[in-house]
């Protein structure tokens, strides 16, 4: 299909949760982009906020454009051509743009960002590109944005037949490993997560509503949510660390894949080797489930974590890049 002129395509702007029809169209768009690219085009938090419409402290803004019939391939004319989503908290917003594979390289991304600029401006915005795509870098540069953060995706292939299994790592003295119990562990886990990620504004600020939203997802499985605990006085128990794993369902030609979703260690337990023990426990769980590969996200400048994952056999696979305004 020859490139279409998109500058006059209508853009629909909405706040809060999209209506049911747009929500279905967004799901189809996200699935098509994920199958084409091999990775999700929107962050998990953005998907959660789209479903809920945000809350008292979070604003969700969605811009959507459909390709008019006279510019479309008849087989895909009903598809949503692209969306731009801004999730804002305390005045700062994170932008993500998704363009349907059929309508790429036709100016859809620029159309959406221009509409966003006219609607609310680009001040106080950062933007994620899920995958280090040249088109995203070019679009960011067009609006004066440059790379400010790189989040690596690393991958571990399933061991070859006959290869020795990964051995469990030794737990520190007095620490035991068990799995998460829904209805019992939510508050204690939220406290442990906030302590472990006090330096991390995204993970460390997770709320009870955020946790519940993830527990309501089809992929949630408490059998893959490991807690490292230590008994205290009077029969009390303290969570010292955790490894929450995730399984991504097969999509098109892409097989199911496990994920080291989040590993955290409380400040009081750091330096004891607990992070490695928890990571290994989750990897063994995912490998025993027969998954072809396991992936994880890690900040490129987190040298200690990158070194640990490399020792465990992970290699750099791809990267997500965050863009922000650059000094003029």
C-alpha positions as CSV (number, residue, x, y, z in Angstrom):
1,X,0.0,0.0,0.0
2,X,1.4,3.4,-0.9
3,X,1.9,6.0,1.9
4,X,-1.2,7.9,2.8
5,X,-1.4,11.6,3.6
6,X,-2.3,11.7,7.3
7,X,-2.1,15.4,8.1
8,X,-5.8,15.8,7.9
9,X,-6.9,12.5,9.6
10,X,-9.1,13.3,12.6
11,X,-7.7,12.7,16.1
12,X,-10.1,11.9,19.0
13,X,-9.0,13.2,22.4
14,X,-10.4,11.6,25.6
15,X,-9.7,11.5,29.3
16,X,-10.1,8.7,31.8
17,X,-11.0,5.2,30.7
18,X,-11.7,4.8,27.0
19,X,-15.2,3.7,26.1
20,X,-15.8,0.0,25.5
21,X,-15.4,0.2,21.7
22,X,-12.1,2.2,21.8
23,X,-10.9,-0.2,24.6
24,X,-11.5,-3.2,22.2
25,X,-9.7,-1.3,19.4
26,X,-6.8,-0.5,21.6
27,X,-6.5,-4.1,22.7
28,X,-6.4,-5.2,19.0
29,X,-3.9,-2.5,18.2
30,X,-1.6,-3.5,21.1
31,X,-1.8,-7.2,20.0
32,X,-1.0,-6.4,16.4
33,X,2.0,-4.3,17.4
34,X,3.2,-6.9,19.9
35,X,3.0,-9.6,17.3
36,X,4.9,-7.5,14.7
37,X,7.6,-6.3,17.1
38,X,8.0,-9.2,19.5
39,X,7.5,-7.0,22.6
40,X,4.6,-5.1,24.2
41,X,4.1,-1.6,22.9
42,X,2.7,-0.2,26.1
43,X,4.0,-0.5,29.6
44,X,2.0,-2.6,32.0
45,X,1.2,0.4,34.2
46,X,-0.3,2.3,31.3
47,X,-2.5,-0.7,30.4
48,X,-3.7,-0.8,34.1
49,X,-4.5,2.9,34.0
50,X,-6.3,2.6,30.7
51,X,-8.6,0.0,32.2
52,X,-9.2,1.9,35.4
53,X,-9.3,5.4,33.9
54,X,-6.7,6.6,36.5
55,X,-7.7,7.8,39.9
56,X,-7.6,10.8,42.2
57,X,-3.9,11.2,41.8
58,X,-3.5,9.9,38.2
59,X,-4.8,11.4,35.0
60,X,-5.1,9.4,31.7
61,X,-5.3,11.2,28.4
62,X,-5.8,9.2,25.2
63,X,-5.5,10.5,21.6
64,X,-6.7,8.1,18.8
65,X,-6.8,8.2,15.0
66,X,-8.5,5.9,12.6
67,X,-7.5,5.7,9.0
68,X,-10.3,7.0,6.7
69,X,-11.7,4.5,4.3
70,X,-10.3,6.2,1.2
71,X,-6.8,5.9,2.6
72,X,-7.0,2.4,3.8
73,X,-6.3,-1.1,2.7
74,X,-9.9,-2.6,2.5
75,X,-8.7,-5.5,4.6
76,X,-7.6,-3.2,7.5
77,X,-9.7,-0.1,7.1
78,X,-11.5,-0.7,10.4
79,X,-8.3,-0.9,12.4
80,X,-7.3,1.8,14.8
81,X,-4.3,3.4,13.1
82,X,-2.6,4.7,16.2
83,X,-2.9,6.0,19.8
84,X,-0.9,8.3,22.1
85,X,-1.5,7.8,25.8
86,X,-0.3,10.1,28.6
87,X,-0.4,8.9,32.2
88,X,0.2,11.9,34.5
89,X,0.9,12.1,38.2
90,X,1.6,15.3,40.1
91,X,2.0,17.3,36.9
92,X,4.5,15.0,35.3
93,X,3.4,12.8,32.4
94,X,4.7,9.7,30.6
95,X,3.8,9.4,26.9
96,X,3.6,6.2,24.9
97,X,2.7,6.1,21.2
98,X,1.6,3.0,19.3
99,X,1.1,2.8,15.5
100,X,-0.6,-0.1,13.8
101,X,2.0,-2.0,11.7
102,X,-0.2,-1.4,8.6
103,X,0.1,2.4,8.9
104,X,3.7,2.8,9.9
105,X,6.0,5.2,8.0
106,X,3.0,7.3,7.0
107,X,3.3,10.1,9.6
108,X,0.8,8.7,12.1
109,X,3.1,9.2,15.1
110,X,3.8,12.8,14.2
111,X,0.1,13.4,13.7
112,X,-0.7,12.2,17.2
113,X,2.2,14.1,18.9
114,X,1.2,17.3,17.0
115,X,-2.3,16.9,18.3
116,X,-1.0,16.3,21.8
117,X,1.2,19.4,21.6
118,X,-1.9,21.5,20.5
119,X,-4.1,20.0,23.3
120,X,-1.9,20.2,26.4
121,X,1.7,20.9,25.2
122,X,4.8,18.8,25.7
123,X,6.0,20.3,28.9
124,X,6.7,18.0,31.8
125,X,6.6,15.0,29.6
126,X,8.9,12.0,29.1
127,X,8.3,9.3,26.5
128,X,8.9,5.6,26.3
129,X,9.9,3.7,23.2
130,X,9.5,0.0,23.8
131,X,12.3,-1.4,21.6
132,X,15.2,0.8,20.4
133,X,13.5,1.8,17.2
134,X,15.0,4.2,14.8
135,X,11.6,5.7,13.9
136,X,11.0,6.5,17.6
137,X,14.4,8.1,17.9
138,X,13.7,10.3,14.9
139,X,10.3,11.3,16.2
140,X,11.7,12.2,19.6
141,X,14.5,14.3,18.0
142,X,11.9,16.1,15.9
143,X,10.3,17.5,19.1
144,X,13.5,18.2,20.9
145,X,13.6,15.0,23.0
146,X,16.7,12.9,23.6
147,X,17.5,9.6,25.3
148,X,17.6,9.9,29.1
149,X,17.2,6.3,30.3
150,X,17.9,2.9,28.9
151,X,16.1,-0.2,30.2
152,X,17.7,-3.4,29.0
153,X,15.7,-6.5,28.2
154,X,17.8,-9.6,28.9
155,X,17.0,-13.1,27.9
156,X,17.9,-16.6,29.1
157,X,17.3,-19.6,26.8
158,X,16.0,-22.9,28.1
159,X,18.9,-25.3,28.8
160,X,19.7,-27.8,26.0
161,X,18.5,-31.3,26.5
162,X,20.8,-33.1,28.9
163,X,22.3,-30.0,30.3
164,X,22.5,-29.8,34.1
165,X,19.7,-27.9,35.8
166,X,20.3,-24.7,37.6
167,X,21.1,-25.6,41.2
168,X,19.3,-23.8,44.1
169,X,21.2,-21.0,45.7
170,X,21.7,-21.1,49.5
171,X,19.5,-19.0,51.6
172,X,20.9,-16.9,54.5
173,X,20.6,-18.5,58.0
174,X,17.1,-18.3,59.5
175,X,15.5,-17.4,56.1
176,X,12.8,-19.6,54.6
177,X,11.2,-19.5,51.2
178,X,7.4,-19.8,50.6
179,X,4.9,-18.5,48.1
180,X,2.5,-15.6,48.3
181,X,-0.9,-16.2,49.9
182,X,-3.7,-14.0,48.5
183,X,-5.8,-12.4,51.3
184,X,-2.9,-12.7,53.7
185,X,0.3,-11.2,52.4
186,X,-0.8,-8.0,50.5
187,X,-0.1,-5.4,53.3
188,X,3.2,-7.0,54.3
189,X,4.4,-7.3,50.7
190,X,3.5,-3.7,49.9
191,X,5.6,-2.6,52.9
192,X,8.5,-4.8,51.8
193,X,8.2,-3.5,48.3
194,X,8.2,0.1,49.3
195,X,11.3,-0.4,51.5
196,X,13.2,-2.4,48.8
197,X,12.4,0.2,46.1
198,X,12.5,3.4,48.1
199,X,14.9,4.7,45.4
200,X,12.7,3.6,42.5
201,X,9.7,6.0,41.9
202,X,7.8,3.5,39.7
203,X,8.0,0.2,41.6
204,X,8.4,1.7,45.1
205,X,5.1,3.7,44.8
206,X,2.9,0.7,44.1
207,X,-0.4,0.9,46.0
208,X,-2.9,-1.7,47.1
209,X,-5.0,-0.9,44.1
210,X,-2.0,-1.4,41.8
211,X,-1.4,-4.8,43.4
212,X,-5.0,-5.8,43.2
213,X,-5.1,-4.8,39.5
214,X,-2.2,-7.2,38.8
215,X,-3.7,-9.9,40.9
216,X,-6.8,-9.7,38.7
217,X,-4.8,-10.2,35.5
218,X,-5.0,-13.6,33.8
219,X,-1.3,-14.2,34.2
220,X,-1.2,-13.8,38.0
221,X,-0.2,-17.1,39.7
222,X,0.7,-17.1,43.4
223,X,2.7,-20.3,42.9
224,X,5.2,-18.2,41.0
225,X,5.4,-15.4,43.6
226,X,8.2,-16.2,46.1
227,X,8.7,-14.6,49.5
228,X,11.8,-14.9,51.7
229,X,10.8,-14.6,55.3
230,X,12.3,-14.7,58.7
231,X,10.5,-15.5,62.0
232,X,10.4,-12.8,64.7
233,X,9.3,-12.7,68.3
234,X,5.9,-14.0,69.2
235,X,5.5,-15.9,66.0
236,X,5.6,-12.8,63.8
237,X,7.1,-13.0,60.4
238,X,8.9,-10.4,58.3
239,X,9.3,-10.4,54.5
240,X,13.0,-9.8,53.7
241,X,12.8,-10.2,49.9
242,X,10.7,-11.5,47.1
243,X,10.7,-12.7,43.5
244,X,7.5,-12.3,41.6
245,X,7.5,-14.2,38.3
246,X,5.3,-13.8,35.3
247,X,4.4,-15.8,32.2
248,X,3.6,-14.1,28.9
249,X,1.1,-16.1,26.9
250,X,2.0,-17.2,23.4
251,X,1.1,-14.6,20.7
252,X,1.1,-15.4,17.0
253,X,4.5,-16.8,16.1
254,X,5.9,-15.9,19.5
255,X,5.9,-18.7,22.1
256,X,5.1,-18.3,25.7
257,X,7.9,-16.7,27.8
258,X,8.7,-16.4,31.4
259,X,9.7,-13.2,33.1
260,X,11.7,-12.3,36.2
261,X,9.0,-9.7,36.9
262,X,10.4,-8.1,40.0
263,X,13.0,-9.1,42.6
264,X,13.4,-7.0,45.7
265,X,15.4,-7.2,48.9
266,X,14.7,-5.2,52.1
267,X,17.6,-2.9,53.1
268,X,18.2,-4.9,56.3
269,X,18.9,-8.1,54.2
270,X,21.0,-6.6,51.4
271,X,24.5,-8.0,51.1
272,X,23.5,-11.5,52.2
273,X,23.1,-13.1,48.8
274,X,19.3,-13.1,49.1
275,X,18.8,-11.5,45.7
276,X,20.6,-14.3,43.9
277,X,18.8,-17.0,45.9
278,X,15.4,-15.5,45.1
279,X,16.3,-15.0,41.4
280,X,17.4,-18.6,41.0
281,X,14.3,-19.9,42.8
282,X,12.1,-18.0,40.3
283,X,14.2,-19.1,37.3
284,X,14.0,-22.8,38.4
285,X,10.2,-22.4,38.7
286,X,9.8,-21.0,35.2
287,X,12.2,-23.6,33.7
288,X,10.3,-26.4,35.4
289,X,7.1,-25.1,33.8
290,X,8.8,-25.8,30.4
291,X,9.0,-22.3,29.1
292,X,11.3,-21.8,26.1
293,X,12.9,-18.7,27.4
294,X,12.9,-16.2,30.4
295,X,13.3,-12.5,30.1
296,X,13.8,-9.5,32.5
297,X,14.1,-5.8,32.5
298,X,17.0,-4.0,34.1
299,X,18.4,-0.5,34.0
300,X,21.5,-0.4,31.9
301,X,23.4,1.5,34.5
302,X,22.6,-1.0,37.3
303,X,26.0,-2.6,37.0
304,X,25.6,-5.0,40.0
305,X,22.3,-6.4,38.7
306,X,23.5,-6.7,35.1
307,X,26.6,-8.6,36.4
308,X,24.4,-11.0,38.4
309,X,22.1,-11.7,35.5
310,X,25.0,-12.3,33.1
311,X,26.5,-14.8,35.6
312,X,23.2,-16.6,35.5
313,X,23.4,-16.8,31.7
314,X,21.2,-13.9,30.6
315,X,22.3,-11.9,27.6
316,X,21.2,-8.5,26.3
317,X,18.3,-8.9,24.0
318,X,16.7,-5.5,23.3
319,X,16.2,-2.2,25.1
320,X,13.4,0.2,26.0
321,X,14.5,3.9,25.8
322,X,13.0,6.8,27.7
323,X,13.2,10.2,26.0
324,X,13.0,13.6,27.6
325,X,13.5,17.2,26.6
326,X,17.1,18.1,25.8
327,X,18.6,21.6,26.5
328,X,18.3,23.9,23.6
